[in-house]
């Protein structure tokens, strides 16, 4: 069994999370990059781009790994980061009002 066929589902999920980050960045730009919350949107885009770079590193590690625990740990870390980015996206207006940016 070759390395590319082992643990195919978690590896596919990680690439799906990468696509989710790209869609989330585009949605942040088109929905929130407006005058009342433009500063918050800029910071959110910066945080999302850092998370995307981290996600690409996790994808590389995951793709070349043969250990099940490494693959599942990278999947867990990736999922937690994506859920944090999603919750921040949906609560951006509230957070911006709350912290007064």
C-alpha positions, 0 to 999 in steps of 0.5 A: 500500500503506497503512502498516498492511499493511506488515511485518505479521508483525513488528508482530504478533510485537511485540503477541504479546510484549506479551501474553507480558509480561502473561501472565508478570506474572500467572504471577509473581504467582500462582506466586511471590508467596508467603512464601519468595520474596515480596521477589524476586517484588515486584522481579520484578513491578516489573522486568516492569512497567518492561519492559511500559512499554518494550514499549508504547513500542516497539509505538507506534514500530513501528506508526507506522514505515515503515522496515524497519530500525526495525521489525526493530531494535525487534523484536530489542530486544523479543525480547531483553528478553522472553527476559531476562524469561522466563529470570529468571522460570524462575530466580527461585527459584534467584536468590533463594536465591543472592543471599539475599533 
